Amino acid sequence: MELIPVIDLMGGLVVHARRGARDAYRPIETPLSTSADPLDVAGGLMSLGGFRRLYVADLDAIAGKGGHDAVLARLAARHPSLGLWVDAGEASPEALARRASEGPGRPVVGSESLASLDEAKAALAASHGPLSLDYGPEGPRGPLELHANADLWPDEVIVMTLARVGAGQGPDYERLADVIARAGGRHVHAAGGVRDAGDLHRLAEMGVAGVLLASALHDGRLSRADIAAFTG
């Protein structure tokens, strides 16, 4: 199972994501970095272990307030062997195809950014990247058929339970089990709620292909030894 650190970008800084309440996010304070500068925080995360990928949520871009592609380009230049998964709220085939071919990063299609099933199909065809099945406290976000019909999913799927992000309540095991059961061999990634190494081992036993991590890395609940057990 792959461990994938996450950074959330807002206003040029890394912010502390919690329960999907984006208006309340504040610049992150972490022992891994002396500042909330994205390059400093990413460097601190990379110092913890041999991560192959970094997930970036560009919250300003998702909200339609500009984006952080210049920051992403600097990240890619500093860590050339690091794969970037980027959720910038892109839904148009043109924008997704451009990021897929030119970068920076590989586009993530977030279901919350999709207005219809036809838009979802066009976006996934253009992106050739992972689909994030987004769930808020109210339930699935985006076209309901996209959540229900696994035949529409690409090879890599992220189960993003926003209410669990930064909450320390544990992963959404029930929803993950349902998605894995319907995924037909697709790679399913968990996002939100990991507390400790026990959660990682349980997710691995369930067949989760990867897990997105932030809080448990910053506050030390996952030790270097815990990380090394999965990253080698």
Biotite code that builds the C-alpha atoms (Angstrom):
import biotite.structure as struc

atoms = struc.array([
    struc.Atom([0.000, 0.000, 0.000], chain_id="A", res_id=1, res_name="MET", atom_name="CA", element="C"),
    struc.Atom([1.340, 3.395, -1.000], chain_id="A", res_id=2, res_name="GLU", atom_name="CA", element="C"),
    struc.Atom([1.475, 6.334, 1.429], chain_id="A", res_id=3, res_name="LEU", atom_name="CA", element="C"),
    struc.Atom([0.775, 9.674, -0.260], chain_id="A", res_id=4, res_name="ILE", atom_name="CA", element="C"),
    struc.Atom([1.335, 12.932, 1.668], chain_id="A", res_id=5, res_name="PRO", atom_name="CA", element="C"),
    struc.Atom([-1.115, 15.776, 1.061], chain_id="A", res_id=6, res_name="VAL", atom_name="CA", element="C"),
    struc.Atom([-0.758, 19.534, 1.012], chain_id="A", res_id=7, res_name="ILE", atom_name="CA", element="C"),
    struc.Atom([-3.698, 21.936, 0.754], chain_id="A", res_id=8, res_name="ASP", atom_name="CA", element="C"),
    struc.Atom([-2.912, 25.299, -0.860], chain_id="A", res_id=9, res_name="LEU", atom_name="CA", element="C"),
    struc.Atom([-4.728, 28.539, -0.177], chain_id="A", res_id=10, res_name="MET", atom_name="CA", element="C"),
    struc.Atom([-3.458, 32.087, -0.595], chain_id="A", res_id=11, res_name="GLY", atom_name="CA", element="C"),
    struc.Atom([0.032, 30.902, -1.500], chain_id="A", res_id=12, res_name="GLY", atom_name="CA", element="C"),
    struc.Atom([0.438, 28.902, 1.717], chain_id="A", res_id=13, res_name="LEU", atom_name="CA", element="C"),
    struc.Atom([-0.180, 25.388, 2.991], chain_id="A", res_id=14, res_name="VAL", atom_name="CA", element="C"),
    struc.Atom([-3.255, 25.361, 5.222], chain_id="A", res_id=15, res_name="VAL", atom_name="CA", element="C"),
    struc.Atom([-4.464, 22.911, 7.835], chain_id="A", res_id=16, res_name="HIS", atom_name="CA", element="C"),
    struc.Atom([-7.466, 21.117, 6.383], chain_id="A", res_id=17, res_name="ALA", atom_name="CA", element="C"),
    struc.Atom([-10.135, 20.010, 8.824], chain_id="A", res_id=18, res_name="ARG", atom_name="CA", element="C"),
    struc.Atom([-13.539, 18.458, 8.093], chain_id="A", res_id=19, res_name="ARG", atom_name="CA", element="C"),
    struc.Atom([-13.824, 20.190, 4.720], chain_id="A", res_id=20, res_name="GLY", atom_name="CA", element="C"),
    struc.Atom([-14.720, 23.555, 6.343], chain_id="A", res_id=21, res_name="ALA", atom_name="CA", element="C"),
    struc.Atom([-12.511, 25.512, 3.958], chain_id="A", res_id=22, res_name="ARG", atom_name="CA", element="C"),
    struc.Atom([-13.528, 28.975, 5.178], chain_id="A", res_id=23, res_name="ASP", atom_name="CA", element="C"),
    struc.Atom([-11.990, 28.111, 8.551], chain_id="A", res_id=24, res_name="ALA", atom_name="CA", element="C"),
    struc.Atom([-8.660, 26.790, 7.247], chain_id="A", res_id=25, res_name="TYR", atom_name="CA", element="C"),
    struc.Atom([-5.571, 28.573, 8.569], chain_id="A", res_id=26, res_name="ARG", atom_name="CA", element="C"),
    struc.Atom([-1.864, 28.383, 7.629], chain_id="A", res_id=27, res_name="PRO", atom_name="CA", element="C"),
    struc.Atom([-0.377, 25.163, 8.888], chain_id="A", res_id=28, res_name="ILE", atom_name="CA", element="C"),
    struc.Atom([1.888, 25.038, 11.914], chain_id="A", res_id=29, res_name="GLU", atom_name="CA", element="C"),
    struc.Atom([4.057, 21.933, 11.800], chain_id="A", res_id=30, res_name="THR", atom_name="CA", element="C"),
    struc.Atom([7.318, 20.702, 13.309], chain_id="A", res_id=31, res_name="PRO", atom_name="CA", element="C"),
    struc.Atom([8.291, 19.592, 9.809], chain_id="A", res_id=32, res_name="LEU", atom_name="CA", element="C"),
    struc.Atom([8.749, 23.155, 8.546], chain_id="A", res_id=33, res_name="SER", atom_name="CA", element="C"),
    struc.Atom([9.618, 26.604, 9.893], chain_id="A", res_id=34, res_name="THR", atom_name="CA", element="C"),
    struc.Atom([6.905, 28.163, 7.733], chain_id="A", res_id=35, res_name="SER", atom_name="CA", element="C"),
    struc.Atom([3.735, 27.408, 5.792], chain_id="A", res_id=36, res_name="ALA", atom_name="CA", element="C"),
    struc.Atom([5.554, 27.963, 2.492], chain_id="A", res_id=37, res_name="ASP", atom_name="CA", element="C"),
    struc.Atom([4.599, 25.092, 0.157], chain_id="A", res_id=38, res_name="PRO", atom_name="CA", element="C"),
    struc.Atom([8.177, 24.218, -0.768], chain_id="A", res_id=39, res_name="LEU", atom_name="CA", element="C"),
    struc.Atom([9.256, 24.174, 2.877], chain_id="A", res_id=40, res_name="ASP", atom_name="CA", element="C"),
    struc.Atom([6.312, 22.032, 3.961], chain_id="A", res_id=41, res_name="VAL", atom_name="CA", element="C"),
    struc.Atom([6.736, 19.624, 1.046], chain_id="A", res_id=42, res_name="ALA", atom_name="CA", element="C"),
    struc.Atom([10.431, 19.328, 1.870], chain_id="A", res_id=43, res_name="GLY", atom_name="CA", element="C"),
    struc.Atom([9.593, 18.486, 5.472], chain_id="A", res_id=44, res_name="GLY", atom_name="CA", element="C"),
    struc.Atom([7.152, 15.810, 4.387], chain_id="A", res_id=45, res_name="LEU", atom_name="CA", element="C"),
    struc.Atom([9.643, 14.294, 1.953], chain_id="A", res_id=46, res_name="MET", atom_name="CA", element="C"),
    struc.Atom([12.216, 14.065, 4.752], chain_id="A", res_id=47, res_name="SER", atom_name="CA", element="C"),
    struc.Atom([10.012, 11.550, 6.567], chain_id="A", res_id=48, res_name="LEU", atom_name="CA", element="C"),
    struc.Atom([10.329, 8.733, 4.061], chain_id="A", res_id=49, res_name="GLY", atom_name="CA", element="C"),
    struc.Atom([10.569, 7.497, 0.517], chain_id="A", res_id=50, res_name="GLY", atom_name="CA", element="C"),
    struc.Atom([7.286, 8.831, -0.810], chain_id="A", res_id=51, res_name="PHE", atom_name="CA", element="C"),
    struc.Atom([6.741, 8.502, -4.552], chain_id="A", res_id=52, res_name="ARG", atom_name="CA", element="C"),
    struc.Atom([3.759, 10.842, -4.881], chain_id="A", res_id=53, res_name="ARG", atom_name="CA", element="C"),
    struc.Atom([2.383, 14.043, -3.405], chain_id="A", res_id=54, res_name="LEU", atom_name="CA", element="C"),
    struc.Atom([-1.292, 14.987, -3.543], chain_id="A", res_id=55, res_name="TYR", atom_name="CA", element="C"),
    struc.Atom([-1.998, 18.710, -3.865], chain_id="A", res_id=56, res_name="VAL", atom_name="CA", element="C"),
    struc.Atom([-5.424, 20.236, -3.341], chain_id="A", res_id=57, res_name="ALA", atom_name="CA", element="C"),
    struc.Atom([-5.393, 23.716, -4.872], chain_id="A", res_id=58, res_name="ASP", atom_name="CA", element="C"),
    struc.Atom([-8.257, 25.143, -2.844], chain_id="A", res_id=59, res_name="LEU", atom_name="CA", element="C"),
    struc.Atom([-8.161, 28.567, -4.471], chain_id="A", res_id=60, res_name="ASP", atom_name="CA", element="C"),
    struc.Atom([-8.443, 27.001, -7.914], chain_id="A", res_id=61, res_name="ALA", atom_name="CA", element="C"),
    struc.Atom([-11.288, 24.756, -6.729], chain_id="A", res_id=62, res_name="ILE", atom_name="CA", element="C"),
    struc.Atom([-13.100, 27.867, -5.471], chain_id="A", res_id=63, res_name="ALA", atom_name="CA", element="C"),
    struc.Atom([-12.481, 29.703, -8.747], chain_id="A", res_id=64, res_name="GLY", atom_name="CA", element="C"),
    struc.Atom([-10.120, 32.231, -7.135], chain_id="A", res_id=65, res_name="LYS", atom_name="CA", element="C"),
    struc.Atom([-7.014, 31.641, -9.246], chain_id="A", res_id=66, res_name="GLY", atom_name="CA", element="C"),
    struc.Atom([-4.543, 28.879, -8.654], chain_id="A", res_id=67, res_name="GLY", atom_name="CA", element="C"),
    struc.Atom([-1.054, 27.810, -7.699], chain_id="A", res_id=68, res_name="HIS", atom_name="CA", element="C"),
    struc.Atom([0.429, 26.412, -10.906], chain_id="A", res_id=69, res_name="ASP", atom_name="CA", element="C"),
    struc.Atom([3.569, 28.499, -10.451], chain_id="A", res_id=70, res_name="ALA", atom_name="CA", element="C"),
    struc.Atom([4.057, 26.940, -7.006], chain_id="A", res_id=71, res_name="VAL", atom_name="CA", element="C"),
    struc.Atom([3.414, 23.485, -8.443], chain_id="A", res_id=72, res_name="LEU", atom_name="CA", element="C"),
    struc.Atom([6.009, 24.074, -11.155], chain_id="A", res_id=73, res_name="ALA", atom_name="CA", element="C"),
    struc.Atom([8.582, 24.978, -8.489], chain_id="A", res_id=74, res_name="ARG", atom_name="CA", element="C"),
    struc.Atom([7.670, 21.873, -6.511], chain_id="A", res_id=75, res_name="LEU", atom_name="CA", element="C"),
    struc.Atom([8.100, 19.695, -9.592], chain_id="A", res_id=76, res_name="ALA", atom_name="CA", element="C"),
    struc.Atom([11.475, 21.283, -10.325], chain_id="A", res_id=77, res_name="ALA", atom_name="CA", element="C"),
    struc.Atom([12.717, 20.754, -6.772], chain_id="A", res_id=78, res_name="ARG", atom_name="CA", element="C"),
    struc.Atom([11.490, 17.144, -6.587], chain_id="A", res_id=79, res_name="HIS", atom_name="CA", element="C"),
    struc.Atom([11.772, 15.863, -10.187], chain_id="A", res_id=80, res_name="PRO", atom_name="CA", element="C"),
    struc.Atom([11.218, 12.223, -9.253], chain_id="A", res_id=81, res_name="SER", atom_name="CA", element="C"),
    struc.Atom([8.069, 12.987, -7.260], chain_id="A", res_id=82, res_name="LEU", atom_name="CA", element="C"),
    struc.Atom([4.725, 12.429, -8.952], chain_id="A", res_id=83, res_name="GLY", atom_name="CA", element="C"),
    struc.Atom([2.151, 15.143, -8.307], chain_id="A", res_id=84, res_name="LEU", atom_name="CA", element="C"),
    struc.Atom([-1.566, 14.483, -8.176], chain_id="A", res_id=85, res_name="TRP", atom_name="CA", element="C"),
    struc.Atom([-3.329, 17.842, -8.498], chain_id="A", res_id=86, res_name="VAL", atom_name="CA", element="C"),
    struc.Atom([-6.958, 18.585, -7.716], chain_id="A", res_id=87, res_name="ASP", atom_name="CA", element="C"),
    struc.Atom([-7.474, 22.098, -9.029], chain_id="A", res_id=88, res_name="ALA", atom_name="CA", element="C"),
    struc.Atom([-11.217, 21.793, -9.494], chain_id="A", res_id=89, res_name="GLY", atom_name="CA", element="C"),
    struc.Atom([-10.796, 21.411, -13.247], chain_id="A", res_id=90, res_name="GLU", atom_name="CA", element="C"),
    struc.Atom([-13.821, 20.006, -15.038], chain_id="A", res_id=91, res_name="ALA", atom_name="CA", element="C"),
    struc.Atom([-13.474, 21.100, -18.667], chain_id="A", res_id=92, res_name="SER", atom_name="CA", element="C"),
    struc.Atom([-11.879, 18.572, -21.015], chain_id="A", res_id=93, res_name="PRO", atom_name="CA", element="C"),
    struc.Atom([-9.598, 21.308, -22.370], chain_id="A", res_id=94, res_name="GLU", atom_name="CA", element="C"),
    struc.Atom([-8.145, 22.222, -18.968], chain_id="A", res_id=95, res_name="ALA", atom_name="CA", element="C"),
    struc.Atom([-7.740, 18.595, -17.922], chain_id="A", res_id=96, res_name="LEU", atom_name="CA", element="C"),
    struc.Atom([-6.127, 17.558, -21.192], chain_id="A", res_id=97, res_name="ALA", atom_name="CA", element="C"),
    struc.Atom([-3.726, 20.489, -20.941], chain_id="A", res_id=98, res_name="ARG", atom_name="CA", element="C"),
    struc.Atom([-2.621, 19.537, -17.421], chain_id="A", res_id=99, res_name="ARG", atom_name="CA", element="C"),
    struc.Atom([-2.365, 15.870, -18.413], chain_id="A", res_id=100, res_name="ALA", atom_name="CA", element="C"),
    struc.Atom([-0.009, 16.710, -21.282], chain_id="A", res_id=101, res_name="SER", atom_name="CA", element="C"),
    struc.Atom([1.833, 19.774, -19.979], chain_id="A", res_id=102, res_name="GLU", atom_name="CA", element="C"),
    struc.Atom([1.524, 19.710, -16.177], chain_id="A", res_id=103, res_name="GLY", atom_name="CA", element="C"),
    struc.Atom([2.325, 20.767, -13.628], chain_id="A", res_id=104, res_name="PRO", atom_name="CA", element="C"),
    struc.Atom([1.180, 17.502, -12.128], chain_id="A", res_id=105, res_name="GLY", atom_name="CA", element="C"),
    struc.Atom([-1.348, 14.897, -13.125], chain_id="A", res_id=106, res_name="ARG", atom_name="CA", element="C"),
    struc.Atom([-4.971, 16.042, -12.883], chain_id="A", res_id=107, res_name="PRO", atom_name="CA", element="C"),
    struc.Atom([-7.385, 14.603, -10.358], chain_id="A", res_id=108, res_name="VAL", atom_name="CA", element="C"),
    struc.Atom([-11.034, 14.793, -11.336], chain_id="A", res_id=109, res_name="VAL", atom_name="CA", element="C"),
    struc.Atom([-13.033, 15.655, -8.215], chain_id="A", res_id=110, res_name="GLY", atom_name="CA", element="C"),
    struc.Atom([-16.674, 14.625, -8.288], chain_id="A", res_id=111, res_name="SER", atom_name="CA", element="C"),
    struc.Atom([-17.645, 17.768, -6.347], chain_id="A", res_id=112, res_name="GLU", atom_name="CA", element="C"),
    struc.Atom([-16.509, 19.872, -9.327], chain_id="A", res_id=113, res_name="SER", atom_name="CA", element="C"),
    struc.Atom([-18.757, 18.053, -11.810], chain_id="A", res_id=114, res_name="LEU", atom_name="CA", element="C"),
    struc.Atom([-22.240, 19.322, -12.628], chain_id="A", res_id=115, res_name="ALA", atom_name="CA", element="C"),
    struc.Atom([-23.587, 16.389, -14.641], chain_id="A", res_id=116, res_name="SER", atom_name="CA", element="C"),
    struc.Atom([-22.884, 12.852, -15.720], chain_id="A", res_id=117, res_name="LEU", atom_name="CA", element="C"),
    struc.Atom([-22.057, 13.952, -19.261], chain_id="A", res_id=118, res_name="ASP", atom_name="CA", element="C"),
    struc.Atom([-19.541, 16.431, -17.873], chain_id="A", res_id=119, res_name="GLU", atom_name="CA", element="C"),
    struc.Atom([-18.040, 13.666, -15.735], chain_id="A", res_id=120, res_name="ALA", atom_name="CA", element="C"),
    struc.Atom([-17.617, 11.337, -18.704], chain_id="A", res_id=121, res_name="LYS", atom_name="CA", element="C"),
    struc.Atom([-15.948, 14.047, -20.791], chain_id="A", res_id=122, res_name="ALA", atom_name="CA", element="C"),
    struc.Atom([-13.662, 15.054, -17.924], chain_id="A", res_id=123, res_name="ALA", atom_name="CA", element="C"),
    struc.Atom([-12.489, 11.512, -17.213], chain_id="A", res_id=124, res_name="LEU", atom_name="CA", element="C"),
    struc.Atom([-11.871, 10.832, -20.896], chain_id="A", res_id=125, res_name="ALA", atom_name="CA", element="C"),
    struc.Atom([-9.661, 13.915, -21.125], chain_id="A", res_id=126, res_name="ALA", atom_name="CA", element="C"),
    struc.Atom([-7.764, 13.607, -17.857], chain_id="A", res_id=127, res_name="SER", atom_name="CA", element="C"),
    struc.Atom([-6.524, 9.994, -17.984], chain_id="A", res_id=128, res_name="HIS", atom_name="CA", element="C"),
    struc.Atom([-6.074, 10.441, -14.240], chain_id="A", res_id=129, res_name="GLY", atom_name="CA", element="C"),
    struc.Atom([-7.648, 9.421, -10.948], chain_id="A", res_id=130, res_name="PRO", atom_name="CA", element="C"),
    struc.Atom([-11.222, 10.138, -9.930], chain_id="A", res_id=131, res_name="LEU", atom_name="CA", element="C"),
    struc.Atom([-11.915, 11.488, -6.470], chain_id="A", res_id=132, res_name="SER", atom_name="CA", element="C"),
    struc.Atom([-15.301, 10.362, -5.212], chain_id="A", res_id=133, res_name="LEU", atom_name="CA", element="C"),
    struc.Atom([-16.023, 13.237, -2.824], chain_id="A", res_id=134, res_name="ASP", atom_name="CA", element="C"),
    struc.Atom([-18.329, 12.869, 0.183], chain_id="A", res_id=135, res_name="TYR", atom_name="CA", element="C"),
    struc.Atom([-19.423, 15.705, 2.434], chain_id="A", res_id=136, res_name="GLY", atom_name="CA", element="C"),
    struc.Atom([-21.469, 15.459, 5.631], chain_id="A", res_id=137, res_name="PRO", atom_name="CA", element="C"),
    struc.Atom([-24.558, 15.541, 3.406], chain_id="A", res_id=138, res_name="GLU", atom_name="CA", element="C"),
    struc.Atom([-23.403, 12.546, 1.352], chain_id="A", res_id=139, res_name="GLY", atom_name="CA", element="C"),
    struc.Atom([-22.020, 12.140, -2.177], chain_id="A", res_id=140, res_name="PRO", atom_name="CA", element="C"),
    struc.Atom([-20.978, 15.294, -3.994], chain_id="A", res_id=141, res_name="ARG", atom_name="CA", element="C"),
    struc.Atom([-21.352, 15.492, -7.752], chain_id="A", res_id=142, res_name="GLY", atom_name="CA", element="C"),
    struc.Atom([-23.410, 13.287, -10.076], chain_id="A", res_id=143, res_name="PRO", atom_name="CA", element="C"),
    struc.Atom([-24.968, 10.461, -8.087], chain_id="A", res_id=144, res_name="LEU", atom_name="CA", element="C"),
    struc.Atom([-24.653, 7.993, -10.964], chain_id="A", res_id=145, res_name="GLU", atom_name="CA", element="C"),
    struc.Atom([-20.896, 8.558, -10.980], chain_id="A", res_id=146, res_name="LEU", atom_name="CA", element="C"),
    struc.Atom([-20.755, 7.334, -7.390], chain_id="A", res_id=147, res_name="HIS", atom_name="CA", element="C"),
    struc.Atom([-23.144, 4.462, -8.023], chain_id="A", res_id=148, res_name="ALA", atom_name="CA", element="C"),
    struc.Atom([-21.857, 3.065, -11.321], chain_id="A", res_id=149, res_name="ASN", atom_name="CA", element="C"),
    struc.Atom([-18.351, 1.608, -11.022], chain_id="A", res_id=150, res_name="ALA", atom_name="CA", element="C"),
    struc.Atom([-18.226, 1.031, -14.782], chain_id="A", res_id=151, res_name="ASP", atom_name="CA", element="C"),
    struc.Atom([-17.671, 4.785, -15.119], chain_id="A", res_id=152, res_name="LEU", atom_name="CA", element="C"),
    struc.Atom([-14.612, 4.824, -12.874], chain_id="A", res_id=153, res_name="TRP", atom_name="CA", element="C"),
    struc.Atom([-11.011, 4.970, -14.143], chain_id="A", res_id=154, res_name="PRO", atom_name="CA", element="C"),
    struc.Atom([-8.279, 2.634, -12.919], chain_id="A", res_id=155, res_name="ASP", atom_name="CA", element="C"),
    struc.Atom([-7.490, 4.788, -9.882], chain_id="A", res_id=156, res_name="GLU", atom_name="CA", element="C"),
    struc.Atom([-10.200, 5.981, -7.515], chain_id="A", res_id=157, res_name="VAL", atom_name="CA", element="C"),
    struc.Atom([-9.904, 8.084, -4.365], chain_id="A", res_id=158, res_name="ILE", atom_name="CA", element="C"),
    struc.Atom([-12.561, 7.845, -1.673], chain_id="A", res_id=159, res_name="VAL", atom_name="CA", element="C"),
    struc.Atom([-12.468, 11.351, -0.196], chain_id="A", res_id=160, res_name="MET", atom_name="CA", element="C"),
    struc.Atom([-14.509, 11.605, 3.001], chain_id="A", res_id=161, res_name="THR", atom_name="CA", element="C"),
    struc.Atom([-14.184, 15.315, 3.744], chain_id="A", res_id=162, res_name="LEU", atom_name="CA", element="C"),
    struc.Atom([-15.773, 15.144, 7.198], chain_id="A", res_id=163, res_name="ALA", atom_name="CA", element="C"),
    struc.Atom([-12.961, 12.816, 8.315], chain_id="A", res_id=164, res_name="ARG", atom_name="CA", element="C"),
    struc.Atom([-10.120, 15.037, 7.027], chain_id="A", res_id=165, res_name="VAL", atom_name="CA", element="C"),
    struc.Atom([-8.072, 16.321, 9.954], chain_id="A", res_id=166, res_name="GLY", atom_name="CA", element="C"),
    struc.Atom([-10.666, 15.033, 12.422], chain_id="A", res_id=167, res_name="ALA", atom_name="CA", element="C"),
    struc.Atom([-8.757, 12.066, 13.856], chain_id="A", res_id=168, res_name="GLY", atom_name="CA", element="C"),
    struc.Atom([-11.868, 9.875, 13.805], chain_id="A", res_id=169, res_name="GLN", atom_name="CA", element="C"),
    struc.Atom([-10.465, 7.070, 11.717], chain_id="A", res_id=170, res_name="GLY", atom_name="CA", element="C"),
    struc.Atom([-10.988, 6.259, 8.039], chain_id="A", res_id=171, res_name="PRO", atom_name="CA", element="C"),
    struc.Atom([-14.429, 5.721, 6.556], chain_id="A", res_id=172, res_name="ASP", atom_name="CA", element="C"),
    struc.Atom([-14.072, 1.945, 6.606], chain_id="A", res_id=173, res_name="TYR", atom_name="CA", element="C"),
    struc.Atom([-17.666, 1.142, 5.672], chain_id="A", res_id=174, res_name="GLU", atom_name="CA", element="C"),
    struc.Atom([-17.648, 3.341, 2.563], chain_id="A", res_id=175, res_name="ARG", atom_name="CA", element="C"),
    struc.Atom([-14.203, 2.099, 1.551], chain_id="A", res_id=176, res_name="LEU", atom_name="CA", element="C"),
    struc.Atom([-15.328, -1.525, 1.833], chain_id="A", res_id=177, res_name="ALA", atom_name="CA", element="C"),
    struc.Atom([-18.330, -0.777, -0.367], chain_id="A", res_id=178, res_name="ASP", atom_name="CA", element="C"),
    struc.Atom([-16.230, 0.941, -3.036], chain_id="A", res_id=179, res_name="VAL", atom_name="CA", element="C"),
    struc.Atom([-13.592, -1.813, -3.024], chain_id="A", res_id=180, res_name="ILE", atom_name="CA", element="C"),
    struc.Atom([-16.306, -4.456, -3.373], chain_id="A", res_id=181, res_name="ALA", atom_name="CA", element="C"),
    struc.Atom([-17.648, -2.696, -6.472], chain_id="A", res_id=182, res_name="ARG", atom_name="CA", element="C"),
    struc.Atom([-14.349, -1.519, -7.941], chain_id="A", res_id=183, res_name="ALA", atom_name="CA", element="C"),
    struc.Atom([-13.583, -4.632, -9.952], chain_id="A", res_id=184, res_name="GLY", atom_name="CA", element="C"),
    struc.Atom([-9.837, -4.613, -9.393], chain_id="A", res_id=185, res_name="GLY", atom_name="CA", element="C"),
    struc.Atom([-9.381, -0.862, -9.690], chain_id="A", res_id=186, res_name="ARG", atom_name="CA", element="C"),
    struc.Atom([-6.889, 0.806, -7.367], chain_id="A", res_id=187, res_name="HIS", atom_name="CA", element="C"),
    struc.Atom([-8.821, 2.373, -4.497], chain_id="A", res_id=188, res_name="VAL", atom_name="CA", element="C"),
    struc.Atom([-7.180, 5.065, -2.368], chain_id="A", res_id=189, res_name="HIS", atom_name="CA", element="C"),
    struc.Atom([-8.419, 6.223, 1.036], chain_id="A", res_id=190, res_name="ALA", atom_name="CA", element="C"),
    struc.Atom([-8.475, 9.882, 2.070], chain_id="A", res_id=191, res_name="ALA", atom_name="CA", element="C"),
    struc.Atom([-9.422, 11.251, 5.455], chain_id="A", res_id=192, res_name="GLY", atom_name="CA", element="C"),
    struc.Atom([-9.174, 10.152, 9.066], chain_id="A", res_id=193, res_name="GLY", atom_name="CA", element="C"),
    struc.Atom([-6.014, 8.043, 9.454], chain_id="A", res_id=194, res_name="VAL", atom_name="CA", element="C"),
    struc.Atom([-4.985, 8.149, 13.126], chain_id="A", res_id=195, res_name="ARG", atom_name="CA", element="C"),
    struc.Atom([-2.072, 5.768, 13.471], chain_id="A", res_id=196, res_name="ASP", atom_name="CA", element="C"),
    struc.Atom([-0.224, 2.720, 12.151], chain_id="A", res_id=197, res_name="ALA", atom_name="CA", element="C"),
    struc.Atom([-3.126, 0.502, 13.184], chain_id="A", res_id=198, res_name="GLY", atom_name="CA", element="C"),
    struc.Atom([-5.352, 2.260, 10.659], chain_id="A", res_id=199, res_name="ASP", atom_name="CA", element="C"),
    struc.Atom([-2.711, 1.815, 7.956], chain_id="A", res_id=200, res_name="LEU", atom_name="CA", element="C"),
    struc.Atom([-2.467, -1.925, 8.542], chain_id="A", res_id=201, res_name="HIS", atom_name="CA", element="C"),
    struc.Atom([-6.237, -2.339, 8.580], chain_id="A", res_id=202, res_name="ARG", atom_name="CA", element="C"),
    struc.Atom([-6.551, -0.424, 5.307], chain_id="A", res_id=203, res_name="LEU", atom_name="CA", element="C"),
    struc.Atom([-3.834, -2.566, 3.732], chain_id="A", res_id=204, res_name="ALA", atom_name="CA", element="C"),
    struc.Atom([-5.627, -5.729, 4.838], chain_id="A", res_id=205, res_name="GLU", atom_name="CA", element="C"),
    struc.Atom([-8.821, -4.437, 3.211], chain_id="A", res_id=206, res_name="MET", atom_name="CA", element="C"),
    struc.Atom([-7.053, -4.126, -0.125], chain_id="A", res_id=207, res_name="GLY", atom_name="CA", element="C"),
    struc.Atom([-6.666, -0.349, -0.211], chain_id="A", res_id=208, res_name="VAL", atom_name="CA", element="C"),
    struc.Atom([-3.996, 0.539, -2.789], chain_id="A", res_id=209, res_name="ALA", atom_name="CA", element="C"),
    struc.Atom([-2.941, 3.849, -1.278], chain_id="A", res_id=210, res_name="GLY", atom_name="CA", element="C"),
    struc.Atom([-3.767, 6.279, 1.487], chain_id="A", res_id=211, res_name="VAL", atom_name="CA", element="C"),
    struc.Atom([-3.633, 10.073, 1.519], chain_id="A", res_id=212, res_name="LEU", atom_name="CA", element="C"),
    struc.Atom([-2.076, 11.481, 4.696], chain_id="A", res_id=213, res_name="LEU", atom_name="CA", element="C"),
    struc.Atom([-1.549, 14.855, 6.321], chain_id="A", res_id=214, res_name="ALA", atom_name="CA", element="C"),
    struc.Atom([-2.354, 15.368, 10.013], chain_id="A", res_id=215, res_name="SER", atom_name="CA", element="C"),
    struc.Atom([-0.897, 12.057, 11.186], chain_id="A", res_id=216, res_name="ALA", atom_name="CA", element="C"),
    struc.Atom([2.397, 12.978, 9.503], chain_id="A", res_id=217, res_name="LEU", atom_name="CA", element="C"),
    struc.Atom([2.571, 16.505, 10.886], chain_id="A", res_id=218, res_name="HIS", atom_name="CA", element="C"),
    struc.Atom([1.750, 15.628, 14.485], chain_id="A", res_id=219, res_name="ASP", atom_name="CA", element="C"),
    struc.Atom([3.988, 12.555, 14.650], chain_id="A", res_id=220, res_name="GLY", atom_name="CA", element="C"),
    struc.Atom([1.324, 9.902, 15.174], chain_id="A", res_id=221, res_name="ARG", atom_name="CA", element="C"),
    struc.Atom([3.002, 8.059, 12.310], chain_id="A", res_id=222, res_name="LEU", atom_name="CA", element="C"),
    struc.Atom([6.654, 7.518, 13.113], chain_id="A", res_id=223, res_name="SER", atom_name="CA", element="C"),
    struc.Atom([9.449, 7.130, 10.634], chain_id="A", res_id=224, res_name="ARG", atom_name="CA", element="C"),
    struc.Atom([9.406, 3.415, 11.389], chain_id="A", res_id=225, res_name="ALA", atom_name="CA", element="C"),
    struc.Atom([5.668, 3.252, 10.644], chain_id="A", res_id=226, res_name="ASP", atom_name="CA", element="C"),
    struc.Atom([6.258, 5.034, 7.344], chain_id="A", res_id=227, res_name="ILE", atom_name="CA", element="C"),
    struc.Atom([9.239, 2.865, 6.441], chain_id="A", res_id=228, res_name="ALA", atom_name="CA", element="C"),
    struc.Atom([7.144, -0.266, 6.925], chain_id="A", res_id=229, res_name="ALA", atom_name="CA", element="C"),
    struc.Atom([5.175, 0.772, 3.847], chain_id="A", res_id=230, res_name="PHE", atom_name="CA", element="C"),
    struc.Atom([7.675, 2.800, 1.816], chain_id="A", res_id=231, res_name="THR", atom_name="CA", element="C"),
    struc.Atom([10.630, 0.447, 2.278], chain_id="A", res_id=232, res_name="GLY", atom_name="CA", element="C"),
])
